[in-house]
Amino acid sequence: MISALGPVFLAAGFGASLVGTGLWAASSRRPHLAAPARLLTWAAFVAAVAVVAAMEWALVTNDFSVRYVAENSAREVPLYYRVISLWAALEGSLLLWLLVLAVFAVLMMRRVPPRVRDLHPAAMATLMSVAVFFFGLALAADDAFARMSPVPENGPGPNPLLQDHPLMGAHPPLLYVGYVGLTIPFAYAVAALVTGKTGREWLAATRVWLLVAWTSLTAGIVLGSWWSYEVLGWGGYWAWDPVENASILPWFTATALIHSVMVQQRRSILRAWNLSLAASTFVLVLIGTFITRSGIIASVHAFTQSPLGPVLLGYIAFVVLAVTALFVWRGGRLGAVDRIESTVSREAAFLVNNVLFVALAVTVLFGTTFPLLVEALSGDRVSVGAPYFNRMVVPLALVLVLLMGVGPMLPWGGRDAETAAAFRRLRLPLVIGLGVVAGLGLAGLPHPLTLLTFGVAAFALSAVVTELARGVRAARRDGTGWFGASGHAVSANRRRYGGLLTHAGIVIVAAAIAGSSSYAVSEERTLAVGESIEVGGYTATLAGVDRERTPRFMQVSARTDLARDDSALGTWEPMLRFYPTMSEAIGRPSVRTGLTEDAYLTVSAVSADASSATVRLTVTPMMLWLWIGGGVMVGGAVLAMWPVRRRRTGRPEPVVEPAEYPGVDRPDPALAGEVR
């Protein structure tokens, strides 16, 4: 039954999206067509929900007559991991993508800011056309609902790496919400080009969607790094793997867009730049989809070989050509109304910020795709490793961190008096940054570039804290509190505090990356039971080797007593798991997390008689701060986009900007009251 229903739901969703695209496009001139277009959008949503529900039912009930279930699930797999097997392979991941896209389409259809009603039909038509492609892609993929004959008694289960940590239930869906959410700014950018309304109007509809997508993508990247650290057993969290790069590429350009949108709201400049960023971000999402789902690269994160690569590549080319044609057509409407009056101003700092983020995206994109291009053109296999990325990315990232401290201090327009005051406020952060570098250098810490990173991070974090404190003091003097008059939220203040907290999170992450990558120490030895290994003040003593067999795997654990400075820290059990479907054992590290450093234990081999094991002990500083910084980033973004509650007094709520605290971001009048 499920085998028959699945393709029917996909075909229905494809048809509803296709006809809905045409009706939405026509409704701009024939408003009466909007009603059937809305019905078809709902129909596509219902089809996406139905197809995902059908596959989940098959997974939960162990219906091995369905090919996808037979290839990616097993009876002995716990229910939680059977449910998340939906995104364990290519076909199921496309179904999740469709569901998220359909949810966004319905939400976008229902939330229409008054200022963008003229753009909405074209934006919905663009979004539904994307749904057409992905419904068609799911239909074109090897049929996940194909019936197995004969029906097997059991399946191999999902990839064992996806069964070993509950984070796999959150990491991919968060990435998908981020990827698909970035389609909405693209849709409104296309609508702005199609209608010729390239001013601020389309920004009113995209800010919240952009922040939602960015926040989800950020959380997904952080959780993915955490999963890599906790599960893969190599001791790191980011390897510049092509699929990892595919996730951070749209993050770079989306971050740039968030900042440049603020500039256009204030100064009516960067029109073409913002439209280009919205389009480029969507194209980078498609490129990431191609890298992940075409099978052209071998990665622990990527799906297996599939016939979808040429289709995805063709769609990317189509989108690029279509958007380029729109830019050529509307080139006369993309000029700036205003201009940057001073090179020492917040808008100038944001522009430099944008250039750096785009440079990061181009650098990572080149390093990721260069091996693929060489192989396609010459047949030779080459690789671009971590040294290239570190050498190219680190200097750009350092300048960005520096700007995070300087940029929020500078006034809009570069007014002389306020600029001078801003530089006076930067004196203390500058002293703190220089003091950190000098103190760490005198303490004998090596790696000058890392010391410079710590100094820049200390400067930027001090500047952020200074600015937050200044805002709080000004609000208290004015009697408005954190979020505005009479305790009611004013979006300007909340957005500013949220942005500053996000900057603080990024600075913490930068410092944690510098410290953990430069000062980690590690040693691996084969230990007999009772022998020890000492690294960075920690002592790991092999207490025994245990074996355990379960219905899913056979497990070998190296029972290890951990101590630091003669203080016992308990027993830790790094392990190897042997799955019937895997030719090699999968390592499972055991991590002792501390405020300043982690002790990371792995086992790579055990003797047949359980008398010895090969154990690696790695001591990595500042790892906890990497996850704390990621949480601060996400929390700041949530604060910045939290809906504004307004008093219903019949009069608009004033935006309060105390005279003692100039430069608070005032929302554009076009955006006032749009977020509820």
ZAMARGU-4260 file (C-alpha; in steps of 0.2 Angstrom, whole numbers, plus 5000, padded with zeros to 4 digits):
<rodrens>
0) 5000/5000/5000 | 5014/5012/5005 | 5023/5008/4989 | 5009/5013/4979 | 5004/5029/4988
5) 5021/5037/4989 | 5023/5040/4971 | 5005/5046/4970 | 5009/5059/4983 | 5025/5065/4974
10) 5016/5066/4958 | 5002/5076/4966 | 5014/5088/4974 | 5023/5090/4958 | 5007/5094/4948
15) 5000/5106/4962 | 5017/5116/4962 | 5018/5117/4943 | 5000/5124/4941 | 5002/5134/4957
20) 5018/5142/4950 | 5008/5148/4934 | 4993/5154/4944 | 5004/5164/4956 | 5014/5172/4942
25) 4997/5177/4933 | 4989/5183/4949 | 4999/5199/4949 | 4988/5205/4935 | 4973/5194/4938
30) 4970/5195/4957 | 4956/5182/4956 | 4969/5169/4953 | 4977/5171/4970 | 4963/5161/4978
35) 4966/5145/4968 | 4985/5148/4969 | 4984/5147/4988 | 4974/5131/4987 | 4987/5123/4976
40) 5000/5129/4988 | 4991/5120/5002 | 4989/5105/4991 | 5008/5104/4988 | 5010/5106/5007
45) 4998/5091/5010 | 5007/5081/4997 | 5024/5084/5005 | 5017/5080/5023 | 5008/5064/5016
50) 5024/5057/5007 | 5035/5060/5023 | 5021/5052/5034 | 5020/5037/5022 | 5039/5034/5023
55) 5040/5037/5042 | 5026/5024/5044 | 5035/5012/5033 | 5051/5015/5044 | 5042/5014/5061
60) 5033/4998/5056 | 5048/4989/5048 | 5039/4988/5031 | 5053/4980/5022 | 5043/4978/5006
65) 5047/4996/5003 | 5065/4997/4996 | 5070/5012/5006 | 5066/5004/5022 | 5074/4987/5016
70) 5090/4997/5012 | 5091/5009/5027 | 5082/5002/5042 | 5083/4986/5053 | 5071/4978/5066
75) 5084/4979/5080 | 5087/4998/5077 | 5079/5008/5091 | 5063/5018/5086 | 5072/5035/5087
80) 5085/5030/5075 | 5072/5022/5063 | 5063/5038/5063 | 5078/5049/5059 | 5083/5036/5045
85) 5072/5047/5034 | 5087/5057/5031 | 5100/5043/5031 | 5100/5041/5012 | 5098/5052/4997
90) 5079/5048/4993 | 5073/5051/5011 | 5083/5067/5012 | 5074/5074/4997 | 5058/5070/5006
95) 5063/5080/5021 | 5069/5094/5010 | 5052/5094/5001 | 5043/5095/5018 | 5053/5109/5024
100) 5051/5119/5008 | 5032/5116/5008 | 5031/5122/5026 | 5040/5138/5021 | 5029/5140/5006
105) 5013/5140/5017 | 5021/5151/5030 | 5027/5164/5017 | 5010/5163/5009 | 5001/5168/5025
110) 5013/5181/5031 | 5012/5195/5018 | 5019/5212/5025 | 5008/5226/5018 | 5022/5235/5009
115) 5026/5220/4998 | 5009/5215/4992 | 5015/5219/4974 | 5030/5208/4976 | 5021/5193/4984
120) 5014/5185/4969 | 5031/5184/4960 | 5040/5179/4975 | 5027/5165/4978 | 5029/5160/4960
125) 5048/5159/4962 | 5046/5148/4978 | 5034/5136/4970 | 5045/5134/4955 | 5059/5128/4966
130) 5046/5116/4974 | 5042/5110/4956 | 5061/5106/4953 | 5063/5097/4970 | 5046/5087/4968
135) 5053/5082/4951 | 5070/5078/4958 | 5062/5066/4971 | 5051/5058/4957 | 5067/5056/4946
140) 5077/5049/4960 | 5078/5030/4961 | 5061/5026/4967 | 5062/5025/4986 | 5044/5018/4987
145) 5048/5004/4975 | 5042/4987/4981 | 5055/4974/4986 | 5052/4956/4979 | 5055/4945/4988
150) 5052/4955/5004 | 5067/4953/5015 | 5065/4948/5034 | 5077/4962/5039 | 5088/4976/5033
155) 5105/4982/5036 | 5100/4997/5046 | 5106/5015/5043 | 5124/5020/5042 | 5131/5015/5059
160) 5139/5033/5061 | 5121/5039/5061 | 5116/5027/5075 | 5129/5032/5087 | 5123/5049/5093
165) 5106/5057/5096 | 5113/5074/5088 | 5109/5066/5071 | 5091/5069/5075 | 5094/5088/5075
170) 5109/5092/5065 | 5102/5088/5047 | 5085/5095/5050 | 5092/5111/5056 | 5104/5112/5041
175) 5089/5109/5030 | 5079/5123/5038 | 5093/5134/5035 | 5096/5129/5017 | 5078/5130/5012
180) 5074/5146/5022 | 5087/5155/5011 | 5076/5152/4997 | 5064/5165/5003 | 5076/5180/5002
185) 5080/5173/4984 | 5062/5173/4980 | 5059/5191/4985 | 5075/5196/4976 | 5069/5188/4960
190) 5052/5197/4963 | 5060/5214/4965 | 5069/5211/4949 | 5054/5205/4940 | 5043/5220/4946
195) 5056/5233/4945 | 5053/5237/4964 | 5072/5236/4969 | 5071/5248/4983 | 5068/5244/5001
200) 5052/5235/4999 | 5058/5217/4997 | 5069/5219/5012 | 5053/5221/5023 | 5048/5204/5019
205) 5065/5195/5020 | 5073/5201/5036 | 5064/5188/5048 | 5066/5174/5035 | 5084/5178/5033
210) 5087/5178/5052 | 5077/5162/5054 | 5087/5153/5041 | 5104/5160/5047 | 5100/5155/5065
215) 5095/5137/5060 | 5110/5135/5048 | 5122/5141/5062 | 5115/5129/5075 | 5116/5115/5062
220) 5134/5119/5058 | 5139/5120/5077 | 5129/5104/5081 | 5138/5095/5066 | 5155/5100/5072
225) 5150/5094/5089 | 5144/5077/5082 | 5160/5076/5072 | 5170/5078/5088 | 5160/5066/5099
230) 5157/5052/5086 | 5171/5051/5073 | 5185/5049/5085 | 5198/5059/5076 | 5199/5072/5090
235) 5194/5087/5079 | 5178/5096/5074 | 5181/5103/5057 | 5192/5095/5043 | 5188/5106/5028
240) 5178/5092/5021 | 5169/5096/5005 | 5152/5093/5013 | 5157/5104/5028 | 5162/5117/5016
245) 5146/5116/5007 | 5137/5121/5023 | 5147/5136/5027 | 5147/5143/5010 | 5129/5150/5010
250) 5133/5155/5029 | 5146/5167/5023 | 5135/5176/5010 | 5120/5175/5021 | 5129/5184/5035
255) 5135/5197/5023 | 5117/5199/5017 | 5111/5202/5035 | 5124/5216/5037 | 5121/5224/5020
260) 5102/5224/5022 | 5105/5235/5037 | 5115/5247/5026 | 5101/5248/5013 | 5088/5251/5026
265) 5097/5266/5032 | 5106/5274/5017 | 5097/5267/5001 | 5113/5260/4994 | 5119/5243/4990
270) 5104/5238/4980 | 5112/5228/4967 | 5124/5221/4980 | 5110/5215/4991 | 5100/5207/4977
275) 5116/5198/4971 | 5120/5192/4988 | 5102/5184/4990 | 5104/5176/4973 | 5122/5170/4976
280) 5117/5163/4993 | 5103/5152/4985 | 5115/5147/4971 | 5128/5141/4984 | 5114/5131/4993
285) 5111/5122/4976 | 5130/5120/4974 | 5130/5112/4991 | 5116/5101/4986 | 5125/5095/4971
290) 5141/5092/4981 | 5132/5081/4993 | 5120/5072/4982 | 5129/5069/4966 | 5141/5056/4972
295) 5156/5065/4965 | 5165/5066/4981 | 5169/5053/4994 | 5165/5059/5012 | 5158/5053/5028
300) 5144/5066/5026 | 5140/5063/5008 | 5127/5052/5000 | 5132/5038/4988 | 5133/5039/4969
305) 5117/5044/4961 | 5111/5050/4944 | 5105/5067/4950 | 5122/5076/4948 | 5118/5081/4930
310) 5101/5087/4934 | 5107/5097/4948 | 5121/5105/4938 | 5108/5109/4924 | 5097/5118/4937
315) 5111/5128/4944 | 5116/5134/4927 | 5098/5138/4923 | 5096/5148/4939 | 5112/5158/4936
320) 5107/5162/4918 | 5090/5167/4923 | 5096/5178/4937 | 5109/5186/4926 | 5096/5190/4913
325) 5085/5199/4926 | 5100/5209/4932 | 5104/5214/4914 | 5086/5218/4911 | 5084/5229/4927
330) 5102/5236/4927 | 5095/5254/4925 | 5085/5252/4942 | 5099/5246/4952 | 5109/5262/4955
335) 5111/5269/4973 | 5100/5283/4979 | 5112/5288/4992 | 5131/5286/4994 | 5143/5282/5008
340) 5149/5299/5014 | 5163/5294/5025 | 5176/5280/5025 | 5175/5280/5044 | 5157/5276/5047
345) 5146/5261/5051 | 5140/5258/5033 | 5158/5258/5027 | 5163/5245/5040 | 5148/5235/5035
350) 5154/5236/5017 | 5171/5230/5021 | 5163/5216/5031 | 5153/5211/5016 | 5169/5211/5005
355) 5178/5200/5017 | 5163/5187/5019 | 5162/5186/5000 | 5181/5184/4999 | 5179/5169/5012
360) 5165/5161/5001 | 5175/5163/4985 | 5191/5156/4994 | 5182/5141/5001 | 5172/5138/4985
365) 5188/5138/4975 | 5197/5126/4986 | 5182/5114/4987 | 5178/5114/4968 | 5196/5115/4961
370) 5199/5096/4963 | 5182/5092/4954 | 5186/5104/4940 | 5204/5096/4937 | 5197/5079/4937
375) 5183/5083/4925 | 5195/5092/4913 | 5211/5081/4914 | 5206/5065/4923 | 5219/5068/4936
380) 5215/5067/4955 | 5221/5081/4966 | 5217/5087/4983 | 5216/5103/4992 | 5219/5101/5011
385) 5218/5110/5027 | 5234/5120/5024 | 5227/5129/5009 | 5211/5134/5019 | 5220/5139/5035
390) 5233/5149/5025 | 5219/5158/5015 | 5205/5159/5028 | 5213/5164/5044 | 5219/5181/5039
395) 5202/5186/5032 | 5194/5179/5048 | 5205/5189/5059 | 5201/5206/5050 | 5182/5201/5052
400) 5184/5198/5071 | 5193/5215/5072 | 5179/5224/5063 | 5166/5216/5075 | 5174/5227/5088
405) 5176/5242/5078 | 5160/5242/5067 | 5146/5243/5080 | 5155/5258/5088 | 5155/5269/5073
410) 5141/5281/5069 | 5130/5280/5054 | 5136/5294/5041 | 5153/5296/5050 | 5149/5312/5059
415) 5165/5319/5066 | 5160/5322/5084 | 5152/5304/5086 | 5167/5296/5076 | 5179/5304/5088
420) 5169/5298/5103 | 5169/5281/5096 | 5187/5280/5095 | 5189/5286/5113 | 5178/5272/5118
425) 5189/5260/5108 | 5205/5265/5119 | 5201/5253/5133 | 5197/5238/5122 | 5213/5242/5113
430) 5223/5242/5129 | 5215/5225/5134 | 5219/5217/5117 | 5237/5223/5118 | 5238/5217/5136
435) 5232/5200/5132 | 5245/5198/5118 | 5259/5204/5129 | 5254/5194/5144 | 5252/5178/5135
440) 5269/5181/5125 | 5278/5184/5142 | 5270/5168/5149 | 5279/5159/5135 | 5265/5153/5124
445) 5271/5149/5106 | 5263/5152/5089 | 5263/5171/5086 | 5247/5170/5075 | 5237/5162/5089
450) 5243/5175/5101 | 5237/5189/5089 | 5221/5180/5087 | 5218/5180/5106 | 5223/5199/5106
455) 5211/5203/5092 | 5197/5192/5101 | 5200/5201/5117 | 5199/5218/5109 | 5183/5214/5100
460) 5175/5206/5115 | 5179/5220/5126 | 5172/5232/5113 | 5156/5222/5112 | 5154/5222/5131
465) 5158/5241/5132 | 5144/5244/5119 | 5132/5233/5128 | 5135/5241/5144 | 5134/5259/5136
470) 5117/5254/5129 | 5110/5247/5146 | 5116/5263/5155 | 5108/5274/5143 | 5092/5264/5144
475) 5092/5265/5163 | 5095/5284/5163 | 5081/5286/5150 | 5069/5275/5160 | 5066/5264/5145
480) 5073/5247/5151 | 5082/5235/5140 | 5068/5234/5127 | 5060/5251/5126 | 5047/5262/5134
485) 5037/5256/5148 | 5044/5238/5147 | 5037/5236/5129 | 5049/5229/5116 | 5056/5241/5103
490) 5064/5232/5089 | 5079/5244/5087 | 5086/5240/5104 | 5082/5221/5104 | 5090/5220/5087
495) 5105/5229/5093 | 5108/5219/5108 | 5105/5203/5099 | 5117/5208/5085 | 5131/5212/5099
500) 5128/5195/5107 | 5130/5186/5091 | 5146/5196/5088 | 5152/5190/5105 | 5148/5172/5101
505) 5158/5173/5085 | 5173/5181/5094 | 5172/5167/5108 | 5172/5154/5094 | 5186/5162/5085
510) 5197/5161/5101 | 5192/5143/5105 | 5196/5138/5087 | 5213/5146/5089 | 5217/5139/5106
515) 5211/5121/5102 | 5220/5120/5085 | 5237/5127/5091 | 5239/5120/5109 | 5232/5103/5108
520) 5244/5089/5113 | 5242/5070/5109 | 5251/5054/5111 | 5246/5036/5106 | 5254/5020/5113
525) 5250/5002/5115 | 5247/4999/5133 | 5246/4982/5143 | 5233/4981/5157 | 5240/4992/5171
530) 5251/5003/5160 | 5249/5021/5158 | 5251/5036/5146 | 5254/5054/5152 | 5249/5069/5141
535) 5247/5087/5147 | 5246/5083/5165 | 5233/5069/5163 | 5237/5051/5166 | 5227/5037/5158
540) 5229/5019/5165 | 5222/5004/5155 | 5212/4995/5168 | 5205/4981/5157 | 5197/4977/5140
545) 5179/4972/5139 | 5169/4964/5126 | 5150/4965/5123 | 5139/4958/5110 | 5122/4966/5106
550) 5109/4962/5092 | 5116/4977/5082 | 5135/4976/5085 | 5149/4969/5094 | 5158/4981/5105
555) 5176/4982/5113 | 5179/4994/5126 | 5196/5000/5134 | 5192/5003/5152 | 5203/5017/5157
560) 5206/5026/5173 | 5209/5044/5171 | 5218/5056/5183 | 5225/5073/5183 | 5239/5079/5195
565) 5236/5063/5205 | 5218/5067/5207 | 5207/5053/5201 | 5194/5058/5188 | 5185/5042/5186
570) 5184/5028/5173 | 5182/5031/5154 | 5178/5019/5141 | 5183/5023/5123 | 5177/5009/5112
575) 5177/5001/5095 | 5160/4995/5087 | 5160/4981/5074 | 5144/4981/5063 | 5139/4967/5052
580) 5137/4979/5037 | 5154/4988/5040 | 5171/4981/5035 | 5180/4992/5047 | 5177/4995/5066
585) 5169/5012/5071 | 5178/5021/5085 | 5168/5029/5099 | 5179/5042/5109 | 5176/5045/5127
590) 5178/5063/5132 | 5181/5072/5149 | 5175/5090/5146 | 5182/5103/5157 | 5180/5122/5158
595) 5198/5125/5151 | 5202/5109/5142 | 5196/5092/5136 | 5204/5075/5139 | 5199/5065/5123
600) 5202/5046/5124 | 5201/5034/5109 | 5206/5016/5106 | 5211/5010/5089 | 5216/4992/5092
605) 5215/4978/5105 | 5224/4962/5107 | 5215/4945/5104 | 5218/4940/5122 | 5212/4957/5129
610) 5228/4960/5138 | 5233/4976/5129 | 5225/4990/5118 | 5232/5005/5108 | 5226/5020/5116
615) 5227/5039/5111 | 5225/5053/5124 | 5223/5070/5117 | 5222/5086/5128 | 5213/5100/5119
620) 5211/5117/5127 | 5196/5128/5126 | 5184/5115/5118 | 5170/5119/5129 | 5171/5137/5124
625) 5168/5133/5106 | 5151/5126/5110 | 5147/5140/5122 | 5152/5153/5108 | 5140/5144/5096
630) 5126/5144/5109 | 5129/5163/5112 | 5128/5166/5093 | 5112/5157/5091 | 5104/5165/5107
635) 5109/5182/5100 | 5101/5179/5084 | 5085/5173/5092 | 5085/5189/5103 | 5087/5199/5087
640) 5073/5192/5078 | 5061/5189/5092 | 5043/5196/5087 | 5039/5213/5094 | 5024/5215/5105
645) 5015/5232/5103 | 5003/5240/5114 | 4986/5242/5106 | 4983/5261/5110 | 4978/5267/5093
650) 4995/5276/5092 | 5011/5269/5085 | 5024/5264/5099 | 5039/5276/5098 | 5056/5270/5095
655) 5067/5277/5109 | 5085/5283/5106 | 5092/5292/5121 | 5102/5307/5116 | 5117/5300/5127
660) 5117/5284/5116 | 5117/5289/5098 | 5118/5277/5084 | 5105/5264/5089 | 5098/5256/5074
665) 5082/5263/5070 | 5071/5252/5059 | 5066/5258/5042 | 5048/5265/5043 | 5044/5251/5030
670) 5048/5238/5042 | 5039/5245/5057 | 5025/5233/5064 | 5029/5220/5051 | 5035/5207/5064
675) 5022/5201/5076
</rodrens>
